[in-house]
């Protein structure tokens, strides 16, 4: 099946894969070839891509919400942002997380708190993906 991961900046991934696990508003779903057609909403989280049935090799992407369209032979995921685990710099992401936490703690109103919370969530997901990628390299 073909997986196409598209962000506002362009196509991040467009290749044949064996399976993909996607965080959605209704829970995490795993998609294999010949999956029933579905359109759903993705939420901030980790996309896990398994490239072939024969290997346990996985790739990880941190995403921020979007739309997922699945048919029998393809999966299309349209998101605002997607970062591959190899592209995430942990030290910078940790520093950004700390700034977001400080912004939340010093927020003057509910809107500022909500924006800071969204940034905290995004950076937490990115750190999770970086950790998964680091563990994968150690195997």
Secondary structure, DSSP 4 states (H G I P E B T S, - for coil): -EEEEEETTEEEEEEE-SEEEEEETTEEEEEETTPPPEEEEE-SEEEEEE--SS---EEEEEEEEEEEEE-SSEEEEEEEEEEEGGG--HHHHHHHHHHHHHHHHT-SSHHHHHHHHHHHHHHHHHHHHHHHHHHHHH-
